[in-house]
Structures are given as C-alpha cells and as structure tokens.
Amino acid sequence: MLFIEYPQCSTCQRAKKWLDERGIQYTDRHIKEQNPTYEELKEWQAQSGLPLKRFFNTSGLLYKSMQLKDKLPQMSEEEQLRLLATDGMLVKRPLIVDGQRVMTGFRPAEWEEFFRAG
C-alpha cells in the first residue's frame, strides 16, 4: 500500500499515526518530492470512483492563489488531471493507494470502513 503525504501537513501526521497504531504496513511517498504523474492520477481517480474535485487540495494556498475554485468548472477532466500533475501541493493529501482502491484525505470513520472492507 502506498501512503502519499506531505510530512509537514498535520492531517498527514495524524493519518500516519492512525496507520502505525493499527500496524498497517505502507510505503511512504513525499508528495512534493515525487508528485503523482498524470497517468497515476488518471488511474487513481478511476479506481476511486470519486469526482476529480476530491483530488484537489481545496484548502491549500496554491489552490487559492491560482483561483482554481473559479477556474476548475470551466476545465475539462483532462486539463484538471494535467494541472494536478504539475505540483504535489495541489493534490489532496494524504492519499492511500492499495492497488485496487484509493482514498483521499483523512477522515477516521471513512478509513475504518476502507480498511475493514479491504
């Protein structure tokens, strides 16, 4: 399982602690140093069944400075995926990828269900 995070992110730190407390094994990946590629993002979005908007870090400074709240509705999914692949700080984190399923963000109740169903 892949755990994609930004180490300075407090939500990512809580998620990592949650995984560690449950003994869940994962491979750690720093989102800023190794941004998800267009191909990865496209595959993960398809696997997740989530709307593409859920992959954007809507509370991030870069998202806000680029005024993406107003721009995303006019962009195609292709354009949005390509944009996400340009900078890890645009991507919602943490991201969990287990080969077949994908989870964005950290909501403990959703994670409990995700790992129970796994």
C-alpha positions in Angstrom: 0.0 0.0 0.0 1.2 3.5 -0.9 0.8 6.4 1.6 1.3 9.7 -0.2 1.9 12.6 2.2 3.4 16.0 2.8 5.3 15.4 6.0 4.7 18.9 7.4 0.9 18.5 7.0 -0.7 17.9 10.4 -3.5 15.9 8.8 -0.9 13.6 7.2 0.8 13.2 10.5 -2.5 12.2 12.2 -3.2 9.7 9.4 0.3 8.2 9.6 -0.1 7.8 13.4 -3.5 6.2 12.8 -1.9 3.7 10.4 1.0 3.0 12.7 -1.3 2.4 15.7 -3.1 -0.3 13.8 0.0 -1.9 12.5 -0.9 -1.2 8.8 2.1 -1.6 6.5 2.7 1.1 3.9 5.3 2.6 1.6 5.7 6.3 2.3 6.0 8.8 -0.5 6.6 12.6 -0.2 4.1 14.3 -2.5 6.3 17.4 -3.0 9.4 15.4 -3.9 7.6 12.8 -6.0 4.4 14.4 -7.4 1.9 11.9 -8.7 2.1 11.7 -12.5 -0.8 12.4 -14.9 -1.0 8.6 -15.6 -1.1 7.8 -11.8 -3.8 10.4 -11.1 -5.9 9.3 -14.0 -5.7 5.6 -12.8 -6.3 6.5 -9.2 -9.3 8.7 -10.0 -10.9 5.9 -12.0 -10.2 3.3 -9.2 -11.6 5.6 -6.5 -14.9 6.3 -8.1 -14.6 9.8 -6.6 -15.2 13.0 -8.5 -11.9 14.6 -9.7 -12.6 17.6 -7.5 -11.9 15.4 -4.4 -8.3 15.1 -5.6 -7.7 18.8 -5.3 -6.3 20.3 -2.1 -9.0 23.0 -2.0 -7.8 24.4 1.3 -4.2 24.8 0.0 -2.5 28.1 -0.6 -1.6 27.2 -4.2 -5.2 26.3 -5.0 -6.4 29.6 -3.6 -3.7 31.7 -5.2 -4.4 30.1 -8.6 -8.2 30.9 -8.1 -9.0 27.3 -9.0 -12.4 27.4 -7.4 -13.5 29.6 -10.3 -11.4 28.0 -13.0 -12.0 24.3 -12.4 -15.6 24.3 -13.6 -14.5 25.5 -17.0 -11.7 23.0 -17.3 -12.0 19.5 -18.8 -11.1 16.5 -16.7 -8.0 16.1 -18.9 -6.9 19.7 -18.2 -7.6 19.2 -14.5 -5.5 16.0 -14.3 -2.6 17.7 -16.2 -2.8 20.6 -13.7 -2.8 18.2 -10.7 0.3 16.5 -12.1 2.3 19.8 -12.1 2.6 20.3 -8.4 2.0 18.0 -5.4 0.7 20.9 -3.3 -2.4 20.9 -5.5 -3.2 17.3 -4.6 -5.4 16.4 -1.7 -3.5 14.5 0.9 -2.9 12.1 2.3 -3.6 9.6 -0.4 -3.9 5.9 0.2 -3.4 3.6 -2.8 -3.7 -0.1 -2.3 -3.6 -1.3 -5.9 -7.3 -1.6 -6.4 -8.7 1.2 -4.2 -7.9 4.8 -3.5 -8.8 7.1 -0.6 -8.2 10.9 -0.4 -7.9 13.0 2.7 -8.1 11.6 6.3 -11.5 11.0 7.9 -11.1 8.3 10.5 -14.5 6.8 10.1 -14.0 6.5 6.3 -10.6 5.0 6.9 -12.1 2.4 9.3 -14.6 1.4 6.6 -11.9 1.4 3.9 -9.6 -1.0 5.8 -12.5 -3.2 7.1 -13.7 -3.7 3.5 -10.2 -4.3 2.2 
